[in-house]
C-alpha cells in the first residue's frame, strides 16, 4: 500500500505539476509573459513585487524550461527579456482554467477586475480552457486573447513561444 507521501507527490501528476505551477508568483509571471510583458522592470511594475522575489521566480521558470532569455537593445545598452518556450506555452490552458474558474466562483471587486478568455478566431468569449465554447476551435496562444479590463479596452493577443533561433 503506498504511503501518503508517495501518492501526494511523485506518484501523482497533479502534485508533480504543482512543483512548478503551484507557486502563485510563477503563474503571475507567466501571465505577464503571455501578455507580452517579459521585461524585468515592466513585470516588476505590473506585479508590484520585490526584485528578489521576481528574480527568484524568473530563474526558477528558466531552470524548469518554461521561459528563456532573449537579448534586446533598448537603444542604450543590450538587455534581456523573457519569452515563452513551447513548454511554457503549454501552460496556457492552466492559466485559462484559473481565470475561468475565478470568474465563475470568485466575485470580482469591481467591474474592471474581470478578465475574459477570448478566441481570436471568432472573437467570442470562451468558458472552456482549451476549446472555444462558441465555435469549437482548439485554443492555442496564437488563437487566444485575454481581455483584462484593468489593462485595455480590447482583448490583447497572447505571446507565443519564441521561434527557433530567436533566443540569444
Ligand atoms: Zn471561437
Backbone and ligand atoms as CSV (ligand in chain L), in Angstrom:
chain,resi,resn,atom,element,x,y,z
A,1,UNK,N,N,0.857,-1.200,0.000
A,1,UNK,CA,C,0.000,0.000,0.000
A,1,UNK,C,C,0.892,1.250,0.000
A,2,UNK,N,N,0.651,2.160,-0.930
A,2,UNK,CA,C,1.529,3.345,-0.978
A,2,UNK,C,C,1.371,4.215,0.253
A,3,UNK,N,N,2.458,4.803,0.636
A,3,UNK,CA,C,2.409,5.752,1.737
A,3,UNK,C,C,1.778,7.043,1.244
A,4,UNK,N,N,1.236,7.796,2.173
A,4,UNK,CA,C,0.629,9.079,1.824
A,4,UNK,C,C,1.622,9.955,1.057
A,5,UNK,N,N,2.880,9.919,1.504
A,5,UNK,CA,C,3.854,10.802,0.861
A,5,UNK,C,C,4.126,10.378,-0.579
A,6,UNK,N,N,3.852,9.089,-0.896
A,6,UNK,CA,C,4.019,8.652,-2.275
A,6,UNK,C,C,2.945,9.255,-3.182
A,7,UNK,N,N,1.696,8.992,-2.850
A,7,UNK,CA,C,0.650,9.473,-3.763
A,7,UNK,C,C,0.542,10.975,-3.747
A,8,UNK,N,N,0.961,11.597,-2.654
A,8,UNK,CA,C,0.789,13.039,-2.594
A,8,UNK,C,C,1.880,13.760,-3.365
A,9,UNK,N,N,2.877,13.033,-3.844
A,9,UNK,CA,C,3.927,13.751,-4.541
A,9,UNK,C,C,4.271,13.112,-5.880
A,10,UNK,N,N,5.336,12.319,-5.937
A,10,UNK,CA,C,5.837,11.902,-7.249
A,10,UNK,C,C,4.886,10.988,-8.006
A,11,UNK,N,N,4.009,10.315,-7.304
A,11,UNK,CA,C,3.126,9.366,-7.977
A,11,UNK,C,C,1.848,10.008,-8.511
A,12,UNK,N,N,1.763,11.305,-8.415
A,12,UNK,CA,C,0.558,11.981,-8.894
A,12,UNK,C,C,0.967,13.141,-9.789
A,13,UNK,N,N,0.443,13.148,-11.018
A,13,UNK,CA,C,0.865,14.198,-11.952
A,13,UNK,C,C,0.379,15.575,-11.531
A,14,UNK,N,N,-0.742,15.633,-10.815
A,14,UNK,CA,C,-1.176,16.952,-10.332
A,14,UNK,C,C,-0.135,17.500,-9.363
A,15,UNK,N,N,0.326,16.645,-8.445
A,15,UNK,CA,C,1.335,17.098,-7.482
A,15,UNK,C,C,2.645,17.441,-8.182
A,16,UNK,N,N,3.047,16.629,-9.159
A,16,UNK,CA,C,4.290,16.951,-9.885
A,16,UNK,C,C,4.165,18.291,-10.607
A,17,UNK,N,N,3.028,18.528,-11.225
A,17,UNK,CA,C,2.824,19.812,-11.906
A,17,UNK,C,C,2.871,20.978,-10.937
A,18,UNK,N,N,2.334,20.731,-9.748
A,18,UNK,CA,C,2.303,21.811,-8.758
A,18,UNK,C,C,3.693,22.136,-8.217
A,19,UNK,N,N,4.660,21.249,-8.434
A,19,UNK,CA,C,6.037,21.590,-8.064
A,19,UNK,C,C,6.444,22.900,-8.734
A,20,UNK,N,N,5.950,23.123,-9.934
A,20,UNK,CA,C,6.268,24.368,-10.647
A,20,UNK,C,C,5.084,25.327,-10.622
A,21,UNK,N,N,3.894,24.804,-10.929
A,21,UNK,CA,C,2.746,25.674,-11.160
A,21,UNK,C,C,1.978,26.006,-9.885
A,22,UNK,N,N,2.380,25.428,-8.762
A,22,UNK,CA,C,1.677,25.692,-7.506
A,22,UNK,C,C,2.086,26.992,-6.853
A,23,UNK,N,N,3.065,27.644,-7.413
A,23,UNK,CA,C,3.535,28.898,-6.832
A,23,UNK,C,C,2.792,30.069,-7.484
A,24,UNK,N,N,2.059,30.865,-6.688
A,24,UNK,CA,C,1.280,31.948,-7.303
A,24,UNK,C,C,2.131,32.910,-8.124
A,25,UNK,N,N,3.311,33.241,-7.633
A,25,UNK,CA,C,4.142,34.194,-8.388
A,25,UNK,C,C,4.559,33.611,-9.732
A,26,UNK,N,N,4.793,32.312,-9.781
A,26,UNK,CA,C,5.189,31.700,-11.054
A,26,UNK,C,C,4.071,31.869,-12.082
A,27,UNK,N,N,2.824,31.635,-11.666
A,27,UNK,CA,C,1.711,31.779,-12.608
A,27,UNK,C,C,1.518,33.233,-13.014
A,28,UNK,N,N,1.749,34.150,-12.069
A,28,UNK,CA,C,1.581,35.565,-12.403
A,28,UNK,C,C,2.690,36.042,-13.339
A,29,UNK,N,N,3.898,35.507,-13.171
A,29,UNK,CA,C,4.987,35.825,-14.106
A,29,UNK,C,C,4.631,35.290,-15.494
A,30,UNK,N,N,4.124,34.060,-15.560
A,30,UNK,CA,C,3.711,33.501,-16.854
A,30,UNK,C,C,2.598,34.342,-17.476
A,31,UNK,N,N,1.662,34.794,-16.656
A,31,UNK,CA,C,0.603,35.681,-17.157
A,31,UNK,C,C,1.209,36.900,-17.849
A,32,UNK,N,N,2.190,37.505,-17.186
A,32,UNK,CA,C,2.813,38.700,-17.764
A,32,UNK,C,C,3.494,38.385,-19.096
A,33,UNK,N,N,4.183,37.260,-19.175
A,33,UNK,CA,C,4.888,36.932,-20.413
A,33,UNK,C,C,3.871,36.634,-21.524
A,34,UNK,N,N,2.778,35.935,-21.192
A,34,UNK,CA,C,1.725,35.733,-22.197
A,34,UNK,C,C,1.154,37.070,-22.675
A,35,UNK,N,N,1.090,38.049,-21.788
A,35,UNK,CA,C,0.586,39.372,-22.160
A,35,UNK,C,C,1.625,40.164,-22.956
A,36,UNK,N,N,2.811,39.573,-23.165
A,36,UNK,CA,C,3.849,40.272,-23.919
A,36,UNK,C,C,4.686,41.200,-23.069
A,37,UNK,N,N,4.579,41.019,-21.759
A,37,UNK,CA,C,5.258,41.898,-20.804
A,37,UNK,C,C,6.416,41.130,-20.159
A,38,UNK,N,N,7.480,40.867,-20.952
A,38,UNK,CA,C,8.549,39.986,-20.482
A,38,UNK,C,C,9.813,40.691,-20.024
A,39,UNK,N,N,9.753,42.003,-19.905
A,39,UNK,CA,C,10.938,42.753,-19.465
A,39,UNK,C,C,10.878,42.984,-17.964
A,40,UNK,N,N,12.026,42.826,-17.330
A,40,UNK,CA,C,12.072,42.777,-15.864
A,40,UNK,C,C,11.380,43.986,-15.230
A,41,UNK,N,N,11.783,45.184,-15.636
A,41,UNK,CA,C,11.259,46.382,-14.966
A,41,UNK,C,C,9.749,46.512,-15.160
A,42,UNK,N,N,9.283,46.159,-16.358
A,42,UNK,CA,C,7.849,46.259,-16.629
A,42,UNK,C,C,7.071,45.211,-15.841
A,43,UNK,N,N,7.641,44.005,-15.755
A,43,UNK,CA,C,6.991,42.958,-14.945
A,43,UNK,C,C,6.943,43.372,-13.486
A,44,UNK,N,N,8.048,43.922,-13.022
A,44,UNK,CA,C,8.138,44.341,-11.621
A,44,UNK,C,C,7.080,45.400,-11.314
A,45,UNK,N,N,6.919,46.344,-12.232
A,45,UNK,CA,C,5.928,47.397,-12.021
A,45,UNK,C,C,4.511,46.820,-12.013
A,46,UNK,N,N,4.224,45.904,-12.922
A,46,UNK,CA,C,2.883,45.340,-13.021
A,46,UNK,C,C,2.555,44.455,-11.816
A,47,UNK,N,N,3.554,43.689,-11.384
A,47,UNK,CA,C,3.317,42.732,-10.308
A,47,UNK,C,C,3.499,43.352,-8.923
A,48,UNK,N,N,4.104,44.546,-8.872
A,48,UNK,CA,C,4.365,45.213,-7.585
A,48,UNK,C,C,5.055,44.245,-6.631
A,49,UNK,N,N,6.180,43.718,-7.096
A,49,UNK,CA,C,6.879,42.666,-6.375
A,49,UNK,C,C,8.329,43.096,-6.159
A,50,UNK,N,N,8.940,42.561,-5.103
A,50,UNK,CA,C,10.335,42.892,-4.816
A,50,UNK,C,C,11.252,42.278,-5.869
A,51,UNK,N,N,12.364,42.950,-6.136
A,51,UNK,CA,C,13.357,42.443,-7.093
A,51,UNK,C,C,13.724,40.990,-6.793
A,52,UNK,N,N,13.962,40.711,-5.519
A,52,UNK,CA,C,14.453,39.379,-5.144
A,52,UNK,C,C,13.423,38.297,-5.456
A,53,UNK,N,N,12.145,38.615,-5.227
A,53,UNK,CA,C,11.076,37.639,-5.491
A,53,UNK,C,C,10.967,37.380,-6.989
A,54,UNK,N,N,10.981,38.455,-7.763
A,54,UNK,CA,C,10.843,38.305,-9.217
A,54,UNK,C,C,12.059,37.580,-9.803
A,55,UNK,N,N,13.240,37.948,-9.345
A,55,UNK,CA,C,14.463,37.298,-9.834
A,55,UNK,C,C,14.422,35.801,-9.562
A,56,UNK,N,N,13.974,35.440,-8.365
A,56,UNK,CA,C,13.915,34.024,-7.991
A,56,UNK,C,C,12.912,33.266,-8.862
A,57,UNK,N,N,11.744,33.852,-9.090
A,57,UNK,CA,C,10.724,33.162,-9.904
A,57,UNK,C,C,11.165,33.042,-11.350
A,58,UNK,N,N,11.752,34.105,-11.899
A,58,UNK,CA,C,12.220,34.044,-13.283
A,58,UNK,C,C,13.299,32.980,-13.427
A,59,UNK,N,N,14.218,32.947,-12.467
A,59,UNK,CA,C,15.277,31.937,-12.511
A,59,UNK,C,C,14.704,30.534,-12.450
A,60,UNK,N,N,13.706,30.350,-11.590
A,60,UNK,CA,C,13.087,29.036,-11.465
A,60,UNK,C,C,12.385,28.609,-12.737
A,61,UNK,N,N,11.704,29.549,-13.395
A,61,UNK,CA,C,10.987,29.216,-14.628
A,61,UNK,C,C,11.949,28.978,-15.789
A,62,UNK,N,N,13.097,29.663,-15.785
A,62,UNK,CA,C,14.122,29.390,-16.800
A,62,UNK,C,C,14.733,28.012,-16.536
A,63,UNK,N,N,15.080,27.744,-15.285
A,63,UNK,CA,C,15.675,26.442,-14.943
A,63,UNK,C,C,14.727,25.293,-15.288
A,64,UNK,N,N,13.436,25.519,-15.096
A,64,UNK,CA,C,12.449,24.474,-15.371
A,64,UNK,C,C,12.113,24.380,-16.861
A,65,UNK,N,N,12.657,25.301,-17.670
A,65,UNK,CA,C,12.462,25.211,-19.114
A,65,UNK,C,C,11.178,25.827,-19.629
A,66,UNK,N,N,10.512,26.682,-18.818
A,66,UNK,CA,C,9.266,27.310,-19.271
A,66,UNK,C,C,9.504,28.676,-19.919
A,67,UNK,N,N,10.591,29.324,-19.509
A,67,UNK,CA,C,10.961,30.618,-20.083
A,67,UNK,C,C,12.400,30.562,-20.548
A,68,UNK,N,N,12.727,31.445,-21.492
A,68,UNK,CA,C,14.133,31.630,-21.835
A,68,UNK,C,C,14.397,33.114,-22.029
A,69,UNK,N,N,15.667,33.464,-21.900
A,69,UNK,CA,C,16.040,34.873,-22.044
A,69,UNK,C,C,16.340,35.174,-23.499
A,70,UNK,N,N,15.981,36.363,-23.913
A,70,UNK,CA,C,16.272,36.809,-25.269
A,70,UNK,C,C,16.821,38.232,-25.180
A,71,UNK,N,N,17.867,38.479,-25.959
A,71,UNK,CA,C,18.501,39.797,-25.923
A,71,UNK,C,C,17.669,40.809,-26.699
A,72,UNK,N,N,17.662,42.035,-26.217
A,72,UNK,CA,C,17.113,43.141,-26.994
A,72,UNK,C,C,17.923,44.390,-26.651
A,73,UNK,N,N,17.836,45.363,-27.512
A,73,UNK,CA,C,18.597,46.591,-27.326
A,73,UNK,C,C,17.621,47.723,-27.056
A,74,UNK,N,N,17.760,48.368,-25.917
A,74,UNK,CA,C,16.827,49.451,-25.600
A,74,UNK,C,C,17.329,50.801,-26.114
A,75,UNK,N,N,18.355,50.753,-26.947
A,75,UNK,CA,C,18.897,51.977,-27.517
A,75,UNK,C,C,20.087,52.508,-26.739
A,76,UNK,N,N,20.252,51.995,-25.515
A,76,UNK,CA,C,21.372,52.453,-24.701
A,76,UNK,C,C,22.352,51.327,-24.407
A,77,UNK,N,N,21.793,50.158,-24.153
A,77,UNK,CA,C,22.664,49.029,-23.828
A,77,UNK,C,C,21.902,47.735,-24.083
A,78,UNK,N,N,22.639,46.650,-24.320
A,78,UNK,CA,C,21.967,45.354,-24.524
A,78,UNK,C,C,21.250,44.929,-23.243
A,79,UNK,N,N,20.041,44.454,-23.391
A,79,UNK,CA,C,19.283,43.997,-22.228
A,79,UNK,C,C,18.669,42.652,-22.556
A,80,UNK,N,N,18.007,42.070,-21.575
A,80,UNK,CA,C,17.387,40.766,-21.794
A,80,UNK,C,C,15.932,40.789,-21.376
A,81,UNK,N,N,15.120,40.099,-22.139
A,81,UNK,CA,C,13.720,39.932,-21.769
A,81,UNK,C,C,13.419,38.431,-21.736
A,82,UNK,N,N,12.286,38.105,-21.163
A,82,UNK,CA,C,11.903,36.699,-21.013
A,82,UNK,C,C,10.792,36.361,-21.998
A,83,UNK,N,N,10.958,35.228,-22.657
A,83,UNK,CA,C,9.963,34.747,-23.616
A,83,UNK,C,C,9.602,33.301,-23.272
A,84,UNK,N,N,8.457,32.877,-23.778
A,84,UNK,CA,C,7.987,31.510,-23.515
A,84,UNK,C,C,8.761,30.497,-24.347
A,85,UNK,N,N,8.960,29.340,-23.802
A,85,UNK,CA,C,9.375,28.169,-24.574
A,85,UNK,C,C,8.102,27.387,-24.912
A,86,UNK,N,N,8.182,26.386,-25.786
A,86,UNK,CA,C,6.985,25.556,-26.021
A,86,UNK,C,C,6.440,24.942,-24.724
A,87,UNK,N,N,7.330,24.559,-23.823
A,87,UNK,CA,C,6.888,24.012,-22.529
A,87,UNK,C,C,6.133,25.067,-21.720
A,88,UNK,N,N,6.606,26.294,-21.794
A,88,UNK,CA,C,5.912,27.384,-21.113
A,88,UNK,C,C,4.582,27.704,-21.772
A,89,UNK,N,N,4.567,27.702,-23.111
A,89,UNK,CA,C,3.320,27.981,-23.823
A,89,UNK,C,C,2.256,26.938,-23.496
A,90,UNK,N,N,2.689,25.728,-23.190
A,90,UNK,CA,C,1.745,24.661,-22.841
A,90,UNK,C,C,1.010,24.913,-21.527
A,91,UNK,N,N,1.418,25.937,-20.778
A,91,UNK,CA,C,0.679,26.261,-19.542
A,91,UNK,C,C,-0.565,27.091,-19.837
A,92,UNK,N,N,-0.773,27.475,-21.094
A,92,UNK,CA,C,-1.927,28.334,-21.400
A,92,UNK,C,C,-3.254,27.792,-20.861
A,93,UNK,N,N,-3.588,26.519,-21.091
A,93,UNK,CA,C,-4.885,26.046,-20.575
A,93,UNK,C,C,-4.978,26.108,-19.048
A,94,UNK,N,N,-3.835,26.022,-18.374
A,94,UNK,CA,C,-3.842,26.124,-16.907
A,94,UNK,C,C,-4.258,27.536,-16.497
A,95,UNK,N,N,-3.631,28.524,-17.119
A,95,UNK,CA,C,-3.956,29.919,-16.787
A,95,UNK,C,C,-5.389,30.247,-17.214
A,96,UNK,N,N,-5.781,29.762,-18.395
A,96,UNK,CA,C,-7.177,29.968,-18.822
A,96,UNK,C,C,-8.139,29.382,-17.798
A,97,UNK,N,N,-7.830,28.177,-17.334
A,97,UNK,CA,C,-8.731,27.497,-16.394
A,97,UNK,C,C,-8.819,28.241,-15.067
A,98,UNK,N,N,-7.689,28.768,-14.603
A,98,UNK,CA,C,-7.708,29.521,-13.344
A,98,UNK,C,C,-8.617,30.743,-13.496
A,99,UNK,N,N,-8.470,31.444,-14.619
A,99,UNK,CA,C,-9.278,32.651,-14.830
A,99,UNK,C,C,-10.761,32.314,-14.962
A,100,UNK,N,N,-11.065,31.281,-15.756
A,100,UNK,CA,C,-12.473,30.915,-15.980
A,100,UNK,C,C,-13.116,30.447,-14.677
A,101,UNK,N,N,-12.359,29.680,-13.907
A,101,UNK,CA,C,-12.885,29.220,-12.607
A,101,UNK,C,C,-13.147,30.406,-11.685
A,102,UNK,N,N,-12.187,31.342,-11.662
A,102,UNK,CA,C,-12.331,32.506,-10.777
A,102,UNK,C,C,-13.492,33.396,-11.201
A,103,UNK,N,N,-13.682,33.545,-12.530
A,103,UNK,CA,C,-14.818,34.339,-12.991
A,103,UNK,C,C,-16.139,33.709,-12.548
A,104,UNK,N,N,-16.154,32.382,-12.456
A,104,UNK,CA,C,-17.381,31.682,-12.054
A,104,UNK,C,C,-17.599,31.712,-10.539
A,105,UNK,N,N,-16.503,31.600,-9.784
A,105,UNK,CA,C,-16.674,31.354,-8.349
A,105,UNK,C,C,-16.100,32.419,-7.416
A,106,UNK,N,N,-15.251,33.310,-7.907
A,106,UNK,CA,C,-14.627,34.310,-7.046
A,106,UNK,C,C,-15.126,35.694,-7.462
A,107,UNK,N,N,-15.957,36.325,-6.630
A,107,UNK,CA,C,-16.517,37.623,-7.028
A,107,UNK,C,C,-15.409,38.641,-7.316
A,108,UNK,N,N,-15.579,39.395,-8.406
A,108,UNK,CA,C,-14.622,40.448,-8.736
A,108,UNK,C,C,-14.939,41.675,-7.887
A,109,UNK,N,N,-13.920,42.349,-7.379
A,109,UNK,CA,C,-14.152,43.518,-6.512
A,109,UNK,C,C,-14.663,44.730,-7.279
A,110,UNK,N,N,-14.530,44.709,-8.612
A,110,UNK,CA,C,-15.001,45.835,-9.425
A,110,UNK,C,C,-15.226,45.325,-10.836
A,111,UNK,N,N,-16.032,46.047,-11.610
A,111,UNK,CA,C,-16.296,45.627,-12.989
A,111,UNK,C,C,-15.009,45.445,-13.783
A,112,UNK,N,N,-14.087,46.353,-13.574
A,112,UNK,CA,C,-12.863,46.288,-14.370
A,112,UNK,C,C,-11.939,45.161,-13.913
A,113,UNK,N,N,-12.280,44.454,-12.846
A,113,UNK,CA,C,-11.447,43.350,-12.365
A,113,UNK,C,C,-11.733,42.037,-13.092
A,114,UNK,N,N,-12.704,42.050,-13.997
A,114,UNK,CA,C,-12.997,40.835,-14.763
A,114,UNK,C,C,-11.960,40.605,-15.858
A,115,UNK,N,N,-11.762,39.341,-16.190
A,115,UNK,CA,C,-10.948,39.017,-17.355
A,115,UNK,C,C,-11.639,37.915,-18.150
A,116,UNK,N,N,-11.747,38.134,-19.450
A,116,UNK,CA,C,-12.330,37.123,-20.332
A,116,UNK,C,C,-11.234,36.434,-21.120
A,117,UNK,N,N,-11.431,35.143,-21.361
A,117,UNK,CA,C,-10.586,34.406,-22.301
A,117,UNK,C,C,-11.339,34.420,-23.631
A,118,UNK,N,N,-10.711,34.950,-24.669
A,118,UNK,CA,C,-11.385,35.196,-25.942
A,118,UNK,C,C,-10.695,34.405,-27.045
A,119,UNK,N,N,-11.491,33.734,-27.871
A,119,UNK,CA,C,-10.933,33.068,-29.059
A,119,UNK,C,C,-10.787,34.118,-30.156
A,120,UNK,N,N,-9.538,34.401,-30.556
A,120,UNK,CA,C,-9.307,35.467,-31.538
A,120,UNK,C,C,-9.975,35.148,-32.870
A,121,UNK,N,N,-10.086,33.860,-33.191
A,121,UNK,CA,C,-10.616,33.465,-34.486
A,121,UNK,C,C,-12.055,33.914,-34.690
A,122,UNK,N,N,-12.891,33.764,-33.673
A,122,UNK,CA,C,-14.302,34.143,-33.817
A,122,UNK,C,C,-14.655,35.362,-32.974
A,123,UNK,N,N,-13.718,35.751,-32.107
A,123,UNK,CA,C,-13.944,36.952,-31.309
A,123,UNK,C,C,-14.840,36.752,-30.112
A,124,UNK,N,N,-15.181,35.491,-29.830
A,124,UNK,CA,C,-16.113,35.226,-28.733
A,124,UNK,C,C,-15.385,34.791,-27.466
A,125,UNK,N,N,-16.016,35.080,-26.333
A,125,UNK,CA,C,-15.519,34.643,-25.043
A,125,UNK,C,C,-15.742,33.141,-24.914
A,126,UNK,N,N,-14.775,32.457,-24.308
A,126,UNK,CA,C,-14.941,31.019,-24.078
A,126,UNK,C,C,-15.019,30.732,-22.591
A,127,UNK,N,N,-15.751,29.684,-22.252
A,127,UNK,CA,C,-15.813,29.250,-20.861
A,127,UNK,C,C,-15.182,27.881,-20.698
A,128,UNK,N,N,-14.356,27.492,-21.675
A,128,UNK,CA,C,-13.557,26.276,-21.577
A,128,UNK,C,C,-12.096,26.678,-21.747
A,129,UNK,N,N,-11.198,25.972,-21.072
A,129,UNK,CA,C,-9.797,26.385,-21.024
A,129,UNK,C,C,-9.034,26.057,-22.297
A,130,UNK,N,N,-9.481,25.056,-23.053
A,130,UNK,CA,C,-8.683,24.655,-24.208
A,130,UNK,C,C,-9.470,24.573,-25.500
A,131,UNK,N,N,-10.747,24.874,-25.457
A,131,UNK,CA,C,-11.589,24.847,-26.655
A,131,UNK,C,C,-12.521,26.048,-26.617
A,132,UNK,N,N,-12.734,26.657,-27.785
A,132,UNK,CA,C,-13.685,27.776,-27.840
A,132,UNK,C,C,-15.101,27.229,-27.709
A,133,UNK,N,N,-15.818,27.691,-26.675
A,133,UNK,CA,C,-17.179,27.188,-26.466
A,133,UNK,C,C,-18.162,27.799,-27.466
A,134,UNK,N,N,-17.731,28.820,-28.203
A,134,UNK,CA,C,-18.616,29.420,-29.209
A,134,UNK,C,C,-18.520,28.696,-30.544
A,135,UNK,N,N,-17.298,28.324,-30.969
A,135,UNK,CA,C,-17.164,27.746,-32.317
A,135,UNK,C,C,-16.482,26.372,-32.329
A,136,UNK,N,N,-15.963,25.932,-31.193
A,136,UNK,CA,C,-15.398,24.588,-31.112
A,136,UNK,C,C,-13.929,24.486,-31.474
A,137,UNK,N,N,-13.302,25.580,-31.878
A,137,UNK,CA,C,-11.882,25.525,-32.254
A,137,UNK,C,C,-11.007,25.286,-31.024
A,138,UNK,N,N,-9.880,24.588,-31.254
A,138,UNK,CA,C,-8.923,24.390,-30.176
A,138,UNK,C,C,-8.191,25.698,-29.915
A,139,UNK,N,N,-7.967,26.008,-28.645
A,139,UNK,CA,C,-7.301,27.262,-28.294
A,139,UNK,C,C,-5.805,27.054,-28.160
A,140,UNK,N,N,-5.031,27.897,-28.838
A,140,UNK,CA,C,-3.592,27.965,-28.641
A,140,UNK,C,C,-3.271,29.418,-28.325
A,141,UNK,N,N,-2.018,29.659,-27.925
A,141,UNK,CA,C,-1.647,31.047,-27.634
A,141,UNK,C,C,-1.830,31.916,-28.876
A,142,UNK,N,N,-1.590,31.332,-30.053
A,142,UNK,CA,C,-1.706,32.099,-31.295
A,142,UNK,C,C,-3.153,32.458,-31.629
A,143,UNK,N,N,-4.104,31.737,-31.020
A,143,UNK,CA,C,-5.509,31.997,-31.349
A,143,UNK,C,C,-6.303,32.470,-30.138
A,144,UNK,N,N,-5.592,32.883,-29.098
A,144,UNK,CA,C,-6.266,33.281,-27.858
A,144,UNK,C,C,-5.885,34.706,-27.477
A,145,UNK,N,N,-6.867,35.442,-27.007
A,145,UNK,CA,C,-6.629,36.767,-26.438
A,145,UNK,C,C,-7.188,36.775,-25.023
A,146,UNK,N,N,-6.619,37.615,-24.206
A,146,UNK,CA,C,-7.172,37.838,-22.869
A,146,UNK,C,C,-7.666,39.266,-22.803
A,147,UNK,N,N,-8.871,39.427,-22.272
A,147,UNK,CA,C,-9.412,40.769,-22.102
A,147,UNK,C,C,-9.504,41.085,-20.624
A,148,UNK,N,N,-8.444,41.688,-20.135
A,148,UNK,CA,C,-8.393,42.180,-18.762
A,148,UNK,C,C,-8.727,43.659,-18.800
A,149,UNK,N,N,-9.829,44.022,-18.186
A,149,UNK,CA,C,-10.278,45.415,-18.285
A,149,UNK,C,C,-9.354,46.372,-17.552
A,150,UNK,N,N,-8.533,45.858,-16.658
A,150,UNK,CA,C,-7.573,46.743,-15.999
A,150,UNK,C,C,-6.417,47.080,-16.933
A,151,UNK,N,N,-6.310,46.359,-18.051
A,151,UNK,CA,C,-5.186,46.585,-18.955
A,151,UNK,C,C,-5.568,47.326,-20.219
A,152,UNK,N,N,-6.713,47.017,-20.770
A,152,UNK,CA,C,-7.019,47.564,-22.088
A,152,UNK,C,C,-8.512,47.467,-22.362
A,153,UNK,N,N,-8.965,48.291,-23.307
A,153,UNK,CA,C,-10.367,48.248,-23.717
A,153,UNK,C,C,-10.657,47.045,-24.602
A,154,UNK,N,N,-9.627,46.595,-25.323
A,154,UNK,CA,C,-9.799,45.488,-26.248
A,154,UNK,C,C,-8.975,44.288,-25.775
A,155,UNK,N,N,-9.369,43.073,-26.166
A,155,UNK,CA,C,-8.562,41.891,-25.822
A,155,UNK,C,C,-7.142,42.028,-26.363
A,156,UNK,N,N,-6.185,41.474,-25.638
A,156,UNK,CA,C,-4.779,41.510,-26.042
A,156,UNK,C,C,-4.379,40.130,-26.562
A,157,UNK,N,N,-3.891,40.101,-27.814
A,157,UNK,CA,C,-3.422,38.840,-28.393
A,157,UNK,C,C,-2.225,38.321,-27.593
A,158,UNK,N,N,-2.205,37.039,-27.272
A,158,UNK,CA,C,-1.156,36.495,-26.419
A,158,UNK,C,C,0.139,36.248,-27.177
A,159,UNK,N,N,1.239,36.257,-26.420
A,159,UNK,CA,C,2.541,35.891,-26.967
A,159,UNK,C,C,2.630,34.379,-27.101
A,160,UNK,N,N,3.392,33.948,-28.094
A,160,UNK,CA,C,3.623,32.520,-28.300
A,160,UNK,C,C,5.076,32.209,-27.961
A,161,UNK,N,N,5.418,30.940,-28.002
A,161,UNK,CA,C,6.805,30.543,-27.751
A,161,UNK,C,C,7.720,31.177,-28.790
A,162,UNK,N,N,8.933,31.516,-28.332
A,162,UNK,CA,C,9.895,32.131,-29.241
A,162,UNK,C,C,10.214,31.167,-30.378
A,163,UNK,N,N,10.338,31.707,-31.586
A,163,UNK,CA,C,10.710,30.868,-32.730
A,163,UNK,C,C,12.134,30.363,-32.543
A,164,UNK,N,N,12.414,29.199,-33.119
A,164,UNK,CA,C,13.768,28.643,-33.038
A,164,UNK,C,C,14.777,29.658,-33.563
A,165,UNK,N,N,15.848,29.821,-32.816
A,165,UNK,CA,C,16.902,30.711,-33.261
A,165,UNK,C,C,16.702,32.146,-32.807
A,166,UNK,N,N,15.525,32.435,-32.264
A,166,UNK,CA,C,15.280,33.804,-31.815
A,166,UNK,C,C,15.928,34.069,-30.468
A,167,UNK,N,N,16.114,33.011,-29.695
A,167,UNK,CA,C,16.671,33.201,-28.354
A,167,UNK,C,C,18.177,33.445,-28.438
A,168,UNK,N,N,18.647,34.270,-27.541
A,168,UNK,CA,C,20.080,34.557,-27.510
A,168,UNK,C,C,20.662,34.033,-26.210
L,1,ZN,ZN,ZN,-14.347,30.587,-31.443
